[in-house]
Amino acid sequence: MFASPTAKTGRALAVAVALALAPPIGMSTAVQAQPVFRDVFPPEEYAGRREQLFKAIGDGVAIIEGTTERPGEQPFRQANQFFYLTGVAEPRAIAVFDGRSRETSFFLLERKDSDVLSKYGPGALYPEPGAAEKLGVTRVLPRPEFAKLLATFARDGRTIYTPFRPEVLGSASSADPRTLARLNHDDPWDGRPSREEAFRLHIMAAAPRSEIRDLDPAIDRMRAIKSAREIALLREATRLTDRGILRAMHAARPGLTEYQLQAESEYEFKRGGAYGAAYFALVATGQNSWYTHYHYNTATLKAGDLVQYDYAPDYKGYTSDVTRIFPANGKFTAHQREYYTIYLRLYQALMTSIRVHETPAAITERAVAKMDAIVAGYAFTDPAIKTAVLAFVDSFRGKKGGWLGHAVGVEVHDVYGDYTTLEPGMVFTIEPMLRLPGEHVAVRLEDMLLITATGYENLSASVPVEIDEVERFMARPLPAALR
């Protein structure tokens, strides 16, 4: 089912790189302006999501609010749960999904001429004729009208679902605002609730007879399995990621700073239409590679350093997450070859152990058997490397649960819902780290894997991982498509 990872040729690498560099159909290679996406998917994509939501809430009502305007000169980006369900990129929007009538209502801020003239221009959505038809929903009303509809649900004591988790905006994942909300709440000099908690308290006060339930689990289960249109966006986000990493890899040389490598990727991201970064750039040279989320990005590359590079864009509300290792001066030392090669073989053993419909525990059990055989046959010359490798393999031994890495979608650490096995349509990464304590360095690779009906597809396979291929790419002229 899976091709041998060591059977690549120079020609295969050239083809893979060419595919990664080629613009998608219909896209010019010219630099594009900052995009604002209000029509990521057609109305039927959101109609399908509403049908799933109605099945989940039964006779209940789901109510969710969008994020606020941004303070200062910041680009607006909708909260992820709201955007996933609605595709509406307007501040302070409220969406209501009535499971009994199967009606969907949006409540939006009314048009302000000053906003149109100074900020938004054409394209914004308002509670005006044609808005409901454009969205494919029952009605679009002014925001103050929401209270009237809520009152009808309150009179009947209808069960109301609303998100309990704090909203997630760009460059964040669900655990991040949840942790921040807890810290703010526990801070004796702060103590504020999250917007979601405040919204829930208002609903409870307006509908005291209604049971208030958490909407997040229903949305999370939907988000875990990506649709064909979502996969297309994740594929494009990863294509841009690959281009950015290739450009940084080729530009690397002693004397450059980590942030200068970051700039190489950001050029590619923006050129391809990315909204921004999926997360802060993790560009770690030398001993900085020890830290999993190092992001100071101010160190200078030195001859003999390896660079660990982990950076991806936010493309139309979807993300990617890919990591590669390359030498600052274009050549691995003999010592680096020894520990990078054994790590790569163990990483590939884990990757090629993945099977659809299986639990992570079953997959890691299969992988450990492969790893043991690889380690037993490897020609170690440095006992410290062998000790670190044995500890690495032991970290997978006997694992009874947990995931191999993390899901990726509208968030870089996306949600899994309540799934316990890998199912078609899931997209996730694996990113095990091998640390060498005596040298205070580490190596970590990461790939975007799409689970299919027969196995998986590596969406980021075009960026080289084999030592000889990395060195050849860094030594050759920059491909024309990246200039």
C-alpha positions in Angstrom: 0.0 0.0 0.0 2.9 2.4 0.8 5.9 3.1 -1.5 9.3 2.6 0.0 10.6 5.9 1.4 14.1 5.1 0.4 13.3 4.3 -3.3 13.4 7.9 -4.5 15.5 9.1 -7.4 16.9 12.4 -8.4 14.3 12.6 -11.2 11.5 11.8 -8.7 12.7 14.7 -6.5 12.8 17.1 -9.4 9.2 16.1 -10.4 8.0 16.5 -6.8 9.6 19.9 -6.4 8.2 21.0 -9.7 4.7 20.1 -8.6 5.2 21.9 -5.3 6.3 25.0 -7.1 3.6 25.0 -9.8 0.8 27.5 -9.2 -2.7 25.9 -9.0 -5.0 26.1 -12.0 -6.2 29.6 -12.5 -3.6 31.3 -10.3 -1.1 33.7 -11.6 2.4 33.7 -10.3 2.2 37.5 -9.9 2.3 38.8 -6.3 -1.3 39.3 -5.0 -2.7 41.9 -2.6 -3.9 41.1 0.9 -7.1 39.0 0.3 -10.3 39.2 2.2 -12.3 36.1 1.7 -16.1 36.2 2.1 -17.0 33.3 -0.2 -14.7 30.5 0.7 -17.3 27.9 0.0 -20.6 27.9 -2.0 -23.9 27.9 0.0 -24.4 24.2 -0.5 -21.3 23.4 1.6 -22.8 25.3 4.6 -26.2 23.7 3.9 -24.6 20.3 4.3 -23.1 21.4 7.6 -26.5 22.7 8.8 -28.1 19.3 8.1 -25.5 17.6 10.2 -26.0 20.1 13.0 -29.8 19.7 12.9 -29.4 15.9 13.3 -27.1 16.6 16.3 -29.4 19.0 18.1 -32.7 17.3 17.4 -35.6 19.4 18.6 -33.2 21.9 20.2 -31.9 25.3 19.1 -28.3 26.2 18.4 -27.1 29.8 18.9 -23.6 31.0 18.1 -22.1 34.5 17.9 -19.3 35.7 15.8 -16.3 37.7 17.0 -16.1 41.4 17.5 -14.6 44.2 15.4 -10.8 44.3 15.7 -9.1 47.1 17.8 -6.9 49.4 15.8 -5.6 48.7 12.3 -5.9 45.0 12.4 -7.4 42.7 9.7 -10.7 41.1 10.7 -10.8 37.3 10.9 -13.9 35.5 12.0 -13.9 33.1 15.0 -13.4 29.5 13.8 -16.5 27.8 15.1 -18.8 30.5 13.7 -17.0 30.7 10.4 -17.1 26.9 10.0 -20.8 26.8 10.4 -21.7 29.9 8.5 -19.0 31.3 6.3 -20.1 34.7 7.4 -17.2 37.1 7.9 -19.0 40.0 9.7 -18.4 41.3 13.2 -20.9 40.7 16.0 -23.0 38.4 13.8 -25.4 35.9 15.5 -26.6 32.7 13.9 -29.6 30.7 15.1 -30.3 27.1 13.9 -33.8 25.9 14.8 -33.8 22.1 14.9 -37.6 21.8 15.0 -38.4 24.0 12.0 -35.0 23.5 10.2 -34.8 27.2 9.8 -31.6 29.3 10.0 -31.5 32.9 10.9 -28.7 35.4 10.9 -28.6 38.7 12.8 -26.2 41.2 11.5 -25.1 44.8 12.3 -26.9 47.3 10.1 -25.0 49.3 7.4 -23.1 52.3 8.6 -22.0 54.6 5.8 -18.9 55.6 7.7 -17.7 52.0 7.8 -18.4 51.5 4.1 -16.5 54.6 3.2 -13.5 54.1 5.5 -13.1 50.4 6.1 -15.1 47.9 4.2 -16.1 49.2 0.8 -18.2 46.9 -1.3 -18.8 43.2 -0.4 -19.8 43.4 3.3 -23.0 41.7 4.3 -25.9 43.6 5.9 -29.5 42.7 6.9 -30.8 43.9 3.5 -32.9 42.4 0.7 -31.0 39.6 -1.0 -28.8 38.7 1.9 -30.8 35.5 2.9 -30.8 34.3 -0.7 -27.1 34.9 -1.0 -26.4 32.8 2.1 -29.1 30.2 1.3 -30.7 30.6 4.7 -34.2 31.5 6.0 -33.8 35.1 7.0 -31.2 37.8 7.7 -32.4 40.4 10.2 -30.9 43.4 12.1 -29.1 42.3 15.3 -31.5 43.8 17.7 -34.2 41.5 16.4 -32.4 38.5 18.0 -34.0 39.2 21.4 -37.5 38.6 19.9 -36.6 35.2 18.5 -34.9 34.2 21.7 -38.0 35.1 23.6 -40.1 32.6 21.6 -37.6 29.8 22.5 -37.7 30.9 26.1 -41.5 30.7 26.3 -41.4 27.1 25.1 -38.5 26.1 27.3 -36.6 24.9 24.3 -33.2 23.3 24.8 -30.5 25.7 23.7 -27.1 24.8 22.5 -24.3 27.3 22.4 -20.5 27.1 22.5 -18.9 26.9 25.9 -15.3 27.1 24.7 -13.7 30.5 24.2 -13.6 31.7 20.6 -10.5 30.8 18.5 -9.2 33.4 16.1 -6.2 33.4 13.7 -2.8 31.9 14.7 -4.4 30.0 17.6 -6.0 26.6 18.5 -8.7 25.8 20.9 -6.5 25.0 23.9 -4.8 28.5 23.7 -7.8 30.8 24.3 -9.2 28.3 26.8 -6.0 28.5 28.8 -6.0 32.3 28.6 -9.6 32.5 29.7 -8.8 30.3 32.7 -5.8 32.5 33.6 -7.8 35.7 33.3 -10.6 34.2 35.4 -8.2 33.1 38.1 -6.2 36.3 38.2 -7.3 38.3 41.3 -6.6 41.5 39.4 -8.7 40.5 36.4 -11.4 37.9 36.8 -13.3 38.6 33.6 -15.4 35.8 31.9 -14.9 34.8 28.3 -17.3 36.2 25.7 -18.8 32.8 25.4 -19.4 32.6 29.2 -20.9 36.1 29.2 -23.1 35.2 26.2 -24.3 32.0 27.9 -25.2 33.9 31.1 -27.3 36.4 29.0 -29.1 33.5 27.4 -29.7 31.8 30.7 -31.2 35.0 32.1 -33.4 35.5 29.0 -34.5 31.8 28.9 -34.6 30.6 32.5 -36.8 27.5 31.6 -34.4 26.3 28.9 -31.6 23.8 29.4 -28.3 25.2 28.1 -26.0 22.6 26.5 -22.5 22.8 25.0 -22.6 23.1 21.2 -18.9 22.5 20.7 -18.9 18.7 20.7 -21.4 18.6 17.8 -19.3 21.0 15.8 -16.0 19.3 16.7 -17.3 15.9 15.4 -18.2 17.6 12.1 -14.9 19.3 11.8 -12.9 16.1 12.4 -13.8 14.7 9.0 -12.9 17.1 6.2 -15.1 17.5 3.1 -13.7 17.4 -0.4 -13.7 21.3 -0.6 -11.9 21.5 2.8 -9.3 19.0 1.6 -8.7 21.1 -1.5 -8.0 24.1 0.7 -5.7 22.1 3.0 -3.9 20.8 0.0 -3.3 24.4 -1.3 -2.3 25.6 2.2 0.3 22.8 2.3 1.5 23.6 -1.3 2.2 27.1 -0.1 3.9 25.7 3.0 6.1 23.5 0.9 7.1 26.4 -1.3 7.9 28.5 1.7 10.1 25.8 3.2 11.9 25.2 0.0 12.6 28.8 -0.5 14.0 29.1 3.1 16.0 25.9 2.7 17.6 27.2 -0.5 18.3 30.6 1.0 20.0 29.3 4.2 23.7 30.1 4.7 25.9 31.0 7.7 25.5 34.7 8.7 21.7 34.9 8.0 19.3 35.2 10.9 16.4 33.0 11.7 14.0 35.8 10.9 15.5 36.3 7.5 14.7 32.7 6.7 11.2 33.4 8.0 10.9 36.3 5.5 11.6 33.9 2.6 8.5 31.9 3.5 6.3 34.9 4.2 6.9 36.1 0.6 5.7 32.8 -0.7 2.7 32.7 1.6 1.5 36.2 0.5 2.3 35.6 -3.1 0.0 32.6 -3.0 -2.9 34.5 -1.4 -2.5 33.5 2.3 -4.3 35.7 4.8 -1.4 35.5 7.3 0.5 33.0 9.3 -1.1 29.8 10.8 1.2 30.2 13.8 4.4 32.0 14.8 7.5 30.9 12.8 9.5 28.2 14.5 12.9 28.7 13.0 15.5 27.1 15.3 19.1 26.9 14.5 21.7 24.9 16.4 20.9 24.4 20.1 17.7 26.3 19.7 16.3 23.2 18.1 16.0 21.6 21.6 12.9 23.7 22.3 9.6 22.4 20.7 8.1 25.9 20.1 11.2 28.1 20.0 10.1 31.4 18.3 12.5 34.1 19.2 13.9 33.9 15.7 16.8 36.2 16.3 19.8 33.8 16.3 22.4 33.8 13.5 23.0 30.7 11.5 26.5 29.2 11.9 28.4 26.7 9.8 27.8 23.3 11.2 24.4 24.1 12.5 21.2 22.2 11.6 18.1 24.3 11.1 14.7 23.1 12.3 12.1 24.9 10.2 8.4 24.8 11.0 6.1 27.4 9.5 2.8 27.5 7.5 0.2 30.0 6.3 -3.5 30.6 7.1 -5.1 30.2 3.7 -8.8 31.0 3.4 -9.3 30.1 7.0 -7.5 26.7 6.8 -3.9 25.9 7.9 -1.1 23.5 7.4 1.9 22.3 9.5 5.1 21.0 8.1 8.6 20.7 9.6 11.9 20.1 7.9 15.6 19.9 8.9 18.5 21.2 6.8 22.1 22.3 7.3 22.9 26.0 7.5 25.8 25.6 5.1 24.2 23.1 2.8 26.1 20.0 4.1 25.4 17.6 6.9 28.4 16.6 8.9 29.2 12.8 9.4 27.9 13.1 13.0 24.7 14.8 11.9 24.2 12.2 9.2 24.3 9.4 11.8 21.6 10.8 14.1 19.5 12.3 11.4 19.4 9.2 9.3 18.4 6.9 12.2 15.7 9.4 13.2 14.4 9.6 9.7 14.2 5.8 9.4 12.2 5.6 12.7 10.0 8.5 11.6 9.3 6.6 8.3 8.6 3.4 10.3 5.9 5.3 12.2 4.5 6.9 9.1 4.3 3.6 7.1 2.5 1.9 10.1 -0.6 4.0 9.7 -3.7 2.2 8.8 -7.3 3.5 8.3 -9.9 2.5 10.9 -7.2 1.7 13.5 -6.4 3.3 16.8 -3.2 5.2 17.5 -2.3 2.5 20.0 -2.5 -0.3 17.3 -0.4 1.9 14.9 2.3 2.6 17.4 2.5 -1.1 18.4 3.2 -2.0 14.8 5.7 0.9 14.5 7.7 -0.1 17.5 8.3 -3.6 16.1 9.7 -1.9 13.0 11.7 0.5 15.0 13.3 -2.3 17.1 14.4 -4.0 13.9 15.8 -0.8 12.4 17.8 0.0 15.6 19.1 -3.6 15.8 20.6 -3.3 12.3 21.9 0.3 12.5 25.7 0.9 12.6 26.0 3.3 15.5 29.4 4.9 16.1 28.4 7.2 18.9 27.0 5.6 22.1 25.2 8.8 23.0 23.2 8.7 19.8 22.2 5.1 20.5 21.1 5.9 24.0 19.0 8.8 22.8 17.5 6.6 20.1 16.6 3.8 22.5 14.8 6.3 24.7 13.0 7.6 21.7 11.7 4.2 20.7 10.8 3.4 24.3 8.6 6.5 24.4 6.3 4.8 21.9 6.4 1.4 23.6 3.3 0.3 25.4 1.3 3.4 24.6 -2.4 2.7 25.2 -4.0 5.8 23.9 -3.5 9.4 22.7 -2.9 10.5 19.1 0.1 10.2 16.9 0.4 14.0 16.5 -2.5 16.4 16.0 -5.3 17.1 13.7 -5.1 20.1 11.2 -7.9 22.1 9.8 -9.2 25.5 10.5 -6.8 25.4 13.4 -3.3 24.1 13.3 -4.1 22.0 16.4 -7.5 21.1 15.2 -10.3 19.2 16.9 -10.9 15.4 16.8 -14.5 15.2 18.0 -15.1 11.9 19.8 -13.3 9.7 17.2 -10.9 7.1 18.6 -9.7 5.7 15.2 -8.3 7.2 12.1 -11.1 7.6 9.5 -11.1 8.8 5.9 -11.2 12.6 5.6 -9.1 13.2 8.7 -6.0 15.3 8.3 -3.3 15.2 10.9 0.5 15.4 11.4 3.1 13.3 13.1 6.0 15.1 14.7 8.0 13.0 17.1 11.2 14.7 18.4 14.6 13.0 19.0 16.7 14.9 21.6 20.4 14.5 22.1 20.9 15.8 25.7 24.7 15.9 25.6 24.6 18.3 22.7 21.4 20.2 23.6 20.0 19.7 20.0 17.0 17.9 18.6 15.6 16.8 15.3 11.9 16.8 14.4 10.1 16.2 11.1 6.4 16.8 10.4 4.2 15.9 7.5 0.5 16.6 6.6 -1.3 13.2 6.3 -4.7 12.8 4.8 -6.5 9.6 5.7 -8.1 7.9 2.7 -10.2 4.8 2.2 -7.1 2.7 1.6 -4.5 4.3 3.7 -3.1 7.9 3.6 -1.7 10.5 1.3 1.3 12.6 2.4 0.3 16.1 1.3 3.8 17.5 2.1 5.8 14.8 0.4 7.3 17.2 -2.2 9.7 18.7 0.3 12.8 16.5 0.5 13.8 14.7 3.7 16.6 12.4 2.5 20.0 13.8 3.2 21.4 13.6 -0.4 18.2 15.2 -1.8 18.3 18.0 0.7 22.0 18.7 -0.1 21.4 18.6 -3.9 18.4 21.0 -3.7 20.4 23.5 -1.6 23.4 23.3 -4.0 21.5 23.9 -7.2 20.2 27.2 -8.5 16.9 28.3 -7.1 14.0 26.9 -9.3 12.6 29.5 -11.7 9.1 29.3 -10.1 10.6 30.5 -6.8 12.5 33.5 -8.2 
